[in-house]
Amino acid sequence: MKLYHGSNMRVTDPDISRSKPFKDFGQGFYLSAEEQQAKDQALSKVDQMKTGEPIVNEFVFDESLMTSGELKVKVFDDYSVEWAEFVLMNRDSKIIQPSHDYDIVYGPI
């Protein structure tokens, strides 16, 4: 499956240590299956950082990893109370980060 990451620079090797904490699913490298969403994010990032150019980085993800048991995966099929509590926990600067130990979190933003 193709996934996209919008940025103000080319990304070949994602490095989550460069990511900001306290985001919806925690500090991490965020991808979207929607190319337009990544384009919008790239434009936003250039506007925010005042440097670079909007770039949509494309990655190929092996979907079998979601169910292989090799990675710890959390899936939210839709918005729910559990999803909202998870997002609030990750955004809470009073909670020690990382607030979870999932390798992949998949769900709506």
N, C-alpha and C positions, 0 to 999 in steps of 0.2 A: 504494500500500500504506500502511496506517496503522501508525505506529510510536509508541511510548509512552516517556515519560521521567518517572520518579518523582522528586519533589523536595519540599522544604518551602516552595516558592513557585511562583507562576505564571511560566513561562518562555515568552516570545514570540519573542525573538531570542537564540538560543544564542550564548554567548561562551566559547570554549574557554580563554581566558586565566584564567577563573574556576575552571577544573577543576584538580584535583590531579594532579601528575605521578606517575609510577611505578605506574600502574594496569595491568591486564592487557594492554590494547592501546595503552597510552601515555596521555598527557594528551589528553583529548578530551571530546566530548559523547556520552554513551552512551545508546543507544535499544534498545528491545526490541519485538519483534512480539507479545509476550505481555503483555497488559494486567495480569494478576495479578502478574507479575514486577515491573512498574513500581509497582503498589500496594504491594507488599512493600518495595521500595526507598524509596518515599515515607515509609512508616512508620518505616523504619530511619533515614532522614535526619532526621526530626523528633526521634526519640529521641536521635540523635547530637548534633544542633545545639542541642537544648532550646529551639527557637523555630520559629515558623511552624506550618503545618498540612499534613497530607499531601495532595499534589496530584498527579494524573496528568495530565501535559501530553501532548496528542495532536498528532502531526504527520503530514502526508501526504508520502510520499516517492515520487518518480518512479523506479521500478525500472529504467527504461531507462538511467539514469545509471551503473548497475553495469557495463554492457557497451558504453557509447557511446564510450569512449576519452577522454572529456572529463576524467575524474577518474582518479587512480591508485588502484586498488582491490586489496586483498588479501583473498582468501576462504579460510577454513578450513572445509571441509565437516564435519569432525568433529575430535575430539581426536586428536592425533598427536604424534610426536616433534617435528616442525617447529613445531606449535602451541605445545608446551611450551617449546621453546627461544625462541620469539618472546615468550611471556609472561614468561619469566625475564629476557630482555633488557630488556623494558620496566619490570620491577620493580626492576632493578639500579640502585641509587642511585650506583654508581661509573661508570656509562655516561652520557656526555653526552646530554642530552635536547634535542630529541626523538631517539629512537633509530631512527626510520624516517621516510620521507617519503610515506607513503600518505595519501590524502585520506579513504578509507573502509577500515576493517578490519571484516570480517564473520566471525563465528564463535561457537563456544560459549564460555561463561564459566564 
